[in-house]
Amino acid sequence: MTSLYYCSHCKEYTLQNSCSACNNKTIERKPARFSPQDHYGLYRRELKKQQLKEEK
């Protein structure tokens, strides 16, 4: 499985160990761990509702 890497210098994502745009070293990015007891789900849903109201 291929990891996703992030260049903190130019803020680009890549699949390589070095950034293709600036040739700096990249760091491995991992998504947040999934939990069935979603502790922050309520906050995320409330924020999404507010954002949808603002768009209308």
N, C-alpha and C positions, 0 to 999 in steps of 0.2 A: 504494500500500500504506500502511496506517495504522500508525503507530508506537505503542508502548505507553509511557505516561508514568507516573512514580512521584512521589508527594508525600512528601518526606522528613520533613515536619512531622507529618502524621497517618498516615503509612505506608499510604496507599491507592494503588491503581493506577487509571488512567483513560486514556481515549483523547484527552483534551483537553490544551491547554497550561497550563491552570490547574485546580486541584483544585476539584471541585464541593462538597466538604465544608467546606473552610476558605479557599478562594479564594487560596491561595498558589501560586506558580509551581512547576511540576513539571519533572522532569528526564527525559530519554529513557533508557529501559532497553533494553539489547540482550542477548540470550542469549549464552552462551559459544559461541565458534566451534567448529564440528564438525571433528574430525580423525579420519581412519581409524586413526591410531596413537594410540589413546586412552591417554594417559600416566597418567591417574588412574583408569582403569576398574577396575583390580585393587583399589584402595583402596575405591572405591564399592561394589563387589560384596562385599567382606569386611565392610564396615560394615552393608550390608543383611542379610547372613547373621546378624550379631550381633543386630541389631534384631529379626529374625524369631524368634531363639531366646529373646530376652527376653520377647516377647509370649506365648509358649507356656507 
